[in-house]
Amino acid sequence: MKFSRIIIVKPCLIFLLLTLINCNFISNFCNTESKGPGAIVLTFDDKYINDWFTADSIFSIYDWKATFCITAYGTLTENEKLKLMTLQNNGHEIASHGTHHYNALSYLSNNSIEEYIKNEILPSLNEMKIDGLNITSFVYPGGVRSVELDLALFDYFSVLRGTTYDKISAKSKSHYLIRGEKELLVCGLGIDNHYSHFDIDYIINLLEYADKENIALILYGHKIADNDTSKYVTSYNTLNEICNYVQQNGMEFLTLRELVNFNLN
Ligand SMILES: [Zn+2]
């Protein structure tokens, strides 16, 4: 697909994407329709299947929902694949997080978008679908992406997730979504212990804002574990605090896929 053709066909989508990328649209948004409760989207990247499976047995007391974003699906054991299917059957979403976990922009500096799709997207996506996983969301490895790639990947996915790292204001950042669209690019904010912006009070503050404004907050982590001080770990304490706030305040747990219909009447 040629980029020039896409620009002609999807000008509104490009505008939406650029608006999202600028990450500063909430204060300008007109609230004219009734909306549902505030929501949270918890996403977890890579392939910590066993840890996620254990976490599900603990955090199911909150009726939680998460999106588990799998990289290198072909390297999983049969037992891990069965656990993923169980997580899907428990109401969670399974998303694609690439076949090789390529840095998209590094890859595209020497390869075409068509090659990226052929080598990074399709192998895992096809295997996951054959095994009965319902894949409609893609999470960029490292959060690295481009508008051209976003537009090409909407041929395969309805929701794309990047990342954001800033800690400036609870009110004007891209880790929120106000309303769904048929094709969505969203940005997640990290909740692993080692991120410099992370502290649980800040995350709860973001949740309070999502609750007050009836919008969705998108978060991401990696491994879920207790008493693990390594990098890329979301602690049980973090999830307990978040899930408890969501439950106590009547907010909704959503998966990435469910954002497509968020706040649409
Ligand atoms: Zn990753």
Boltz pocket constraint, residues with backbone or C-beta under 6 A from the ligand:
constraints:
  - pocket:
      binder: B
      contacts: [[A, 45], [A, 46], [A, 71], [A, 97], [A, 101], [A, 140], [A, 141], [A, 142]]
      max_distance: 6.0
